[in-house]
Amino acid sequence: MSKQASTTTESAAKARESASMKGADLLIRCLELEGVDTVFAYPGGASMEIHQSLTRSKRIRTILPRHEQGGVFAAEGYARATGKPGVAIATSGPGATNLVTGVADAYLDSVPMVVITGQVPTKMIGKGAFQETDVFGLSAPIVKHSYLVMNTEDIPRVVKEAFYIAGTGRPGPVWIDIPKDVQQGHCHPVFPDKVQLRGYNPDKRIDAIAVNEIAGLIEKSERPVIYCGGGIISSNASAELVAFAEKANIPVTTTLMGIGAIPTDHPLSMSWLGMHGTVTANYAVDKADLLLAFGVRFDDRVTGKVSEFARHGTIVHIDVDASELNKNKVAHLPVISDIKYALQQLLPVVKGKEFKAWHAQIAEWKKQFPFRYRVTDEVLRSQYVREFLGGKPHEIIMPQYVIELLSELTNGEAILTTGVGQHQMWAGQYYRFKHPRTFLTSAGLGSMGYGYPAAMGAKVAFPDRQVVDIDGDGSFLMNIQELGTAHIERIAAKALVLNNQHLGMVVQWEDRFYQSNRGHTYLGDPENPHQIYPDFLAIAKGFNVPAERVFLRSQLKPALERMLASPEPYVLDVIVPYTEHVLPMIPSGKTVRDIIIDQPAGGDLGTMGGL
């Protein structure tokens, strides 16, 4: 194309966009300009105009979830896997309130999202109109920012700002509420080229004084530890983290959100820490004389009793969000900075040391306290063995083994999502992660029902990657309707259900702290406990999704291979004993000195060597 023809085409496009546009069409055009290629949207009376406009878009794929919560979790999975803001759309009232859990989840885990809802017409706001909810007020505690758009001509500015806020600094959700008459209104749009928000400066950078001070602390230390979290992944700083750790020769532990920031098998990795993290990582942080806390928030599931956490060490805390500094744990050196930039500045300054005694101690802990599991007497006596296995103990499927085998079959290259509970912890413990953005889990809010919709979102973002939801029967059931979305939209996300017929993590706490008194944690049919209930295979069949169930260990590997090879969505229901506990475990509010460690007395079925 000639230069003159190109200029003519651009002028024609600008002329078309300067013509009067309907609000809903303007909204979709703004999404296209932000590079949005997928939205998860459920229509209703107050958002119909938006959906009519979506039907005319040539750039945006609209995926219809079967529940708004499924849609917002899918948008979150898309965002976590890509790093780009996910987009969810719903109508007013119940449509909007069904989004709240997913928005809160994104807020706690710092996931960039733009959520758009229809609203009743402006003249009806505040009058208790049909399907009216004060979304602006409702969302205030769980968003970075929210908008109620009262004029059609404000749509371009609001959308531009929303994506900028969602994706910069500490990422998070932004909510845009648009009344129906604003969607139906017309204006001559002005599309802003940039965003300038008074009082909002997300570009936080460490200064040279702090860089040199940190380098000096490292040089003086004898037992340093890097403790890093989701901020590393949000900032796309995994490469910088590994380079810094290798040059400084400092062992690394991550939070649950930080899994994948450093490969599980890296010599400096101690895997993750906290309530169900490695003994090695928890011991190392307790004994460290220097704790480099990068992109973390000292969550209670990591710290336990806060006053006792890292009590022997100098704490350096770097975070882009100033509100996190000294909030949960007072740092000796708090630094406001984007962590990627901070690591880039530290890398040329820091000097490597051998830390021989420290690394020897860590190696000894790794050898002594790997993740491990075994068949207990309780499992051998269980109904699971008597009825489902016909008394064949060699056919027992331990849940940890399922994940070890999945890791082996996928070579650690799959994107995993999870529900919330024991299966979530075992996924973090026994899968050998190699890359960031491959462990997508509801960490801060702990939202059951997250796993399968999030897997759909990740699979939409990366259709050529293997995406597997490791789920529990309780969590999977909460958004099982999204199997319909996966089938209709041809989204080949796989569901691997570790089915123990119970709310496993709550059962574990009942066993540990409530004398095994069952407080409504059995999910099967008490009138027919000899059958698996509900029947996920029958439910999947109703959605035209292939599924199978496995009872025996000898059946497991071929079934996993069939699941992974399937070009369709797939449900693999694996029956496991409910008596198994996630160990190690630091009880809530306790310290590393109270850690519960499983010490096998023979019959050790498996270990994860070095961890």
Salt bridges, closest charged atoms under 4 A:
GLU17 OE2 - ARG29 NH2 2.40
ASP25 OD1 - ARG56 NH2 2.89
GLU32 OE1 - ARG29 NH1 3.52
GLU34 OE2 - LYS160 NZ 3.58
ASP37 OD2 - LYS84 NZ 3.68
GLU49 OE1 - LYS22 NZ 2.78
GLU76 OE2 - ARG80 NH2 2.74
ASP105 OD2 - ARG80 NH2 3.03
ASP109 OD2 - ARG80 NH2 2.75
GLU161 OE1 - ARG157 NH1 3.35
ASP203 OD1 - ARG205 NE 3.10
GLU222 OE2 - LYS353 NZ 3.77
GLU240 OE2 - LYS340 NZ 3.07
GLU246 OE2 - HIS266 NE2 2.77
ASP265 OD1 - ARG432 NH2 2.28
ASP299 OD1 - ARG297 NH2 3.61
ASP300 OD2 - ARG301 NH1 3.51
GLU308 OE1 - ARG311 NH1 3.49
GLU308 OE1 - ARG593 NH2 2.59
ASP321 OD2 - ARG170 NH1 2.81
GLU324 OE2 - ARG170 NH1 2.79
GLU324 OE2 - LYS327 NZ 2.99
GLU354 OE1 - LYS356 NZ 3.82
GLU387 OE1 - HIS530 ND1 2.76
GLU413 OE2 - LYS434 NZ 3.76
GLU413 OE1 - HIS435 NE2 2.88
ASP471 OD1 - HIS423 NE2 3.62
GLU489 OE1 - ARG61 NH2 3.40
GLU510 OE1 - ARG518 NH1 3.00
ASP511 OD1 - ARG518 NH2 2.80
ASP511 OD2 - HIS581 NE2 2.86
ASP535 OD1 - ARG549 NH2 3.01
GLU548 OE1 - ARG562 NH2 2.92
ASP573 OD2 - ARG549 NE 2.89
ASP598 OD1 - ARG374 NH2 3.05
